[in-house]
Amino acid sequence: VWLTPEACATLIESIRTEGQQELGLVREVRGEEGIDYEIIFGMRRWYATSQIEGAKFKARVTDADDQECARLMHIENEESENISQFEKALSFEELISAGVFETQTELADSLRVKKPYISKLLRAARLFEHDALKRVLEPHTRELSLQKATDLVVMLEDEHTRGSLLKAAKELGPGEGASLATVLSALKKAGTAPRKAEVEEVVHFKYGKRKLLVTTR
């Protein structure tokens, strides 16, 4: 969603007129045919230069290990106002899934952030574990707030609302054609639809046939 002419229009024009002001960071790749370097950060700068005839992406080369590269990427993202909290959540989840960090504690310690912050973001990232929700929300990754994502995860964790939420997501299909507000409204409506209550009545005190003290749940 970041790498489109529209999303990078300002950066493309800036590099076209003033050149690339900030270097990216890359690491040499060995043993992968056709791939010489992987980008640690500066992906948008690389894409912008690819849209300008004759321009070349400028980057410094590092031989840092995976964890150090993840830390450097995190520092770069923290300084960027364009990266949303939910995008950071997906990035952290990817680092755990790929085995770069074994635990949340190891990730938090390496990036020098508090563990509750990591836990909060990783919980929100669980939203994309479900294909139907990922398909409908992925086009809106940049706009989706951490709170809205967490609200949907709460619905997923509730066995009473999970089914209706996933059903609504499947019915919505790919999310490119609708605004995020429309998608969230439909999902919230499905996840909070009234359901028949299961009432349990307990009689604590009777006088004859009269129920004097009753609780219901």
MARLO-576071 format. One record per residue (C-alpha): x, y, z; residue in three letters. Coordinates in steps of 0.5 Angstrom, whole numbers, padded with zeros to 4 digits, always signed. Example, Ala and Ser with C-alpha at 12.3 -4.5 7.8 and 13.67 -1.06 7.14 Angstrom:
% MARLO-576071
+0025-0009+0016ALA +0027-0002+0014SER 
END
This chain:
% MARLO-576071
+0000+0000+0000VAL +0006+0005+0001TRP +0009+0003-0006LEU +0005+0007-0011THR +0006+0013-0015PRO +0000+0016-0011GLU +0003+0015-0004ALA +0010+0017-0006CYS +0008+0023-0010ALA +0011+0028-0006THR +0017+0024-0005LEU +0018+0023-0012ILE +0018+0030-0014GLU +0023+0032-0008SER +0028+0027-0011ILE +0027+0029-0018ARG +0028+0036-0016THR +0033+0036-0010GLU +0036+0029-0011GLY +0036+0024-0005GLN +0037+0027+0001GLN +0037+0021+0006GLU +0041+0015+0005LEU +0038+0008+0006GLY +0041+0002+0009LEU +0042-0005+0005VAL +0045-0011+0007ARG +0049-0016+0002GLU +0045-0022+0000VAL +0049-0028-0001ARG +0046-0035-0004GLY +0040-0032-0007GLU +0040-0032-0015GLU +0038-0025-0018GLY +0038-0021-0011ILE +0044-0017-0009ASP +0042-0013-0003TYR +0036-0013+0002GLU +0033-0006+0004ILE +0033-0005+0012ILE +0030+0001+0011PHE +0029+0007+0006GLY +0024+0002+0002MET +0020+0009+0000ARG +0026+0012-0003ARG +0028+0006-0007TRP +0021+0006-0010TYR +0021+0013-0011ALA +0028+0013-0015THR +0025+0007-0019SER +0020+0012-0022GLN +0025+0017-0024ILE +0029+0016-0031GLU +0036+0015-0029GLY +0036+0016-0022ALA +0039+0011-0017LYS +0038+0009-0010PHE +0043+0011-0005LYS +0044+0007+0001ALA +0050+0005+0006ARG +0052-0002+0006VAL +0052-0006+0013THR +0053-0013+0015ASP +0049-0013+0022ALA +0046-0019+0024ASP +0038-0020+0024ASP +0037-0017+0031GLN +0041-0011+0030GLU +0038-0009+0023CYS +0031-0010+0026ALA +0033-0005+0031ARG +0036+0000+0026LEU +0029-0001+0022MET +0026+0001+0029HIS +0030+0007+0030ILE +0028+0009+0023GLU +0021+0008+0023ASN +0020+0011+0030GLU +0023+0018+0027GLU +0018+0017+0021SER +0011+0021+0022GLU +0008+0017+0016ASN +0009+0010+0020ILE +0002+0008+0024SER +0002+0004+0030GLN -0001-0001+0027PHE +0004-0002+0021GLU +0009-0002+0027LYS +0005-0008+0030ALA +0005-0012+0024LEU +0013-0011+0023SER +0014-0013+0030PHE +0009-0019+0029GLU +0013-0021+0023GLU +0020-0021+0027LEU +0017-0026+0032ILE +0014-0030+0027SER +0021-0030+0023ALA +0024-0032+0029GLY +0029-0026+0029VAL +0027-0026+0036PHE +0024-0032+0040GLU +0020-0028+0045THR +0017-0021+0046GLN +0021-0020+0052THR +0027-0021+0047GLU +0024-0016+0042LEU +0023-0011+0047ALA +0030-0011+0050ASP +0033-0011+0044SER +0029-0005+0041LEU +0029-0002+0048ARG +0022-0001+0049VAL +0017-0003+0054LYS +0014-0010+0054LYS +0007-0008+0055PRO +0008-0004+0049TYR +0010-0010+0045ILE +0004-0014+0048SER -0001-0009+0046LYS +0002-0008+0039LEU +0002-0016+0038LEU -0005-0017+0040ARG -0007-0012+0035ALA -0003-0015+0030ALA -0007-0022+0031ARG -0013-0018+0027LEU -0009-0021+0020PHE -0008-0028+0023GLU -0015-0029+0020HIS -0015-0029+0012ASP -0022-0026+0011ALA -0020-0020+0016LEU -0014-0019+0013LYS -0017-0019+0006ARG -0022-0013+0007VAL -0017-0009+0012LEU -0010-0010+0008GLU -0012-0004+0003PRO -0013+0001+0009HIS -0007-0001+0013THR -0004+0006+0013ARG -0011+0009+0016GLU -0013+0003+0021LEU -0011+0006+0028SER -0009+0001+0034LEU -0015+0002+0038GLN -0020+0000+0032LYS -0015-0006+0031ALA -0016-0008+0038THR -0023-0007+0038ASP -0024-0012+0033LEU -0019-0017+0036VAL -0023-0016+0042VAL -0029-0018+0038MET -0025-0024+0035LEU -0023-0026+0042GLU -0031-0027+0044ASP -0034-0033+0042GLU -0040-0030+0042HIS -0038-0025+0036THR -0033-0028+0033ARG -0037-0032+0028GLY -0041-0026+0026SER -0035-0022+0025LEU -0031-0027+0020LEU -0038-0028+0016LYS -0039-0020+0015ALA -0031-0020+0013ALA -0032-0025+0008LYS -0038-0022+0005GLU -0035-0015+0005LEU -0029-0019+0000GLY -0023-0015-0002PRO -0023-0008+0001GLY -0020-0004-0004GLU -0027-0001-0007GLY -0030+0001+0000ALA -0027+0007+0005SER -0024+0004+0012LEU -0030+0008+0015ALA -0035+0004+0011THR -0032-0003+0013VAL -0031-0002+0020LEU -0038+0000+0021SER -0040-0006+0018ALA -0035-0010+0022LEU -0037-0007+0028LYS -0045-0008+0027LYS -0044-0015+0026ALA -0039-0016+0032GLY -0044-0012+0036THR -0051-0015+0034ALA -0056-0017+0039PRO -0056-0024+0041ARG -0061-0028+0045LYS -0059-0028+0052ALA -0058-0034+0056GLU -0061-0033+0063VAL -0060-0036+0069GLU -0065-0035+0075GLU -0063-0037+0082VAL -0068-0036+0088VAL -0064-0035+0094HIS -0070-0034+0099PHE -0078-0036+0099LYS -0084-0035+0103TYR -0089-0040+0101GLY -0089-0040+0093LYS -0087-0032+0093ARG -0080-0031+0091LYS -0077-0026+0095LEU -0070-0026+0093LEU -0068-0028+0086VAL -0062-0026+0082THR -0061-0027+0074THR -0055-0027+0070ARG 
END
